Amino acid sequence: MTRTIVFRPEADEEARSARRWYEEQRSGLGIEFNDAIDRVLDRIASNPLSFPVIYNETRRAVIRRFPYGVYFRNQGDTVGSPP
């Protein structure tokens, strides 16, 4: 079962800001960052329980190659950013 990913506006803006920063560092790096985020989101959507619990019900998926993690809670058919 694939779940719907729901971002908090703050998380979405942070990802956009990081993409812009990486693109300023090297042309194409922002796209690579975005692709890495997309890959981990696909993994989260297909199997959210495979990621470790960090605090209470909040889980973390580490972004490969970039020093970022996606923090989320599994909420049945949706997966979202913790409050």
C-alpha positions in Angstrom: 0.0 0.0 0.0 1.4 3.4 -1.0 0.6 6.2 1.3 0.1 9.9 0.6 2.9 12.2 1.8 1.8 15.4 3.5 4.3 18.1 4.1 4.1 20.9 6.6 4.7 24.3 4.9 7.9 24.8 7.0 9.3 21.5 5.8 8.5 22.2 2.2 10.2 25.6 2.4 13.3 24.1 4.1 13.6 21.6 1.3 13.2 24.3 -1.4 15.8 26.5 0.3 18.3 23.6 0.5 17.8 22.8 -3.1 18.5 26.5 -4.1 21.6 26.5 -1.9 23.0 23.3 -3.5 22.2 24.6 -7.0 24.2 27.8 -6.1 27.2 25.6 -5.0 27.3 23.7 -8.3 25.0 23.6 -11.3 22.9 20.4 -11.2 23.6 19.7 -7.5 20.2 21.1 -6.5 18.5 18.6 -8.9 20.5 15.8 -7.4 19.4 16.8 -3.9 15.8 17.0 -5.1 16.1 13.5 -6.6 17.5 12.1 -3.4 14.5 13.6 -1.5 12.1 12.0 -4.0 13.8 8.6 -3.6 13.5 8.7 0.1 9.9 9.9 -0.1 9.0 7.0 -2.3 10.6 4.6 0.2 8.7 6.2 3.0 5.4 6.0 1.1 5.8 2.4 0.3 7.1 1.2 3.7 7.1 3.8 6.5 7.5 1.3 9.3 10.9 0.3 8.0 12.5 3.5 9.4 13.6 3.9 13.0 11.5 5.6 15.6 13.4 8.6 16.9 11.0 10.0 19.5 7.5 8.9 20.4 5.9 8.0 17.0 8.3 10.2 15.0 10.5 8.3 12.5 13.5 9.5 10.5 14.7 8.7 7.0 18.2 9.8 6.2 18.9 11.3 2.8 21.8 9.6 1.2 24.7 11.8 0.2 23.3 14.9 1.8 23.2 15.8 5.5 19.4 15.8 5.8 16.7 13.6 7.2 13.0 13.5 6.7 11.1 13.3 10.0 7.6 11.9 9.8 4.8 10.1 11.5 2.8 7.2 10.0 -0.9 8.1 10.1 -2.6 5.2 8.3 -3.1 6.2 4.7 -1.0 9.3 5.1 2.5 10.0 6.2 3.2 13.5 7.5 5.6 15.8 9.2 5.4 15.8 13.0 3.9 18.9 14.7 
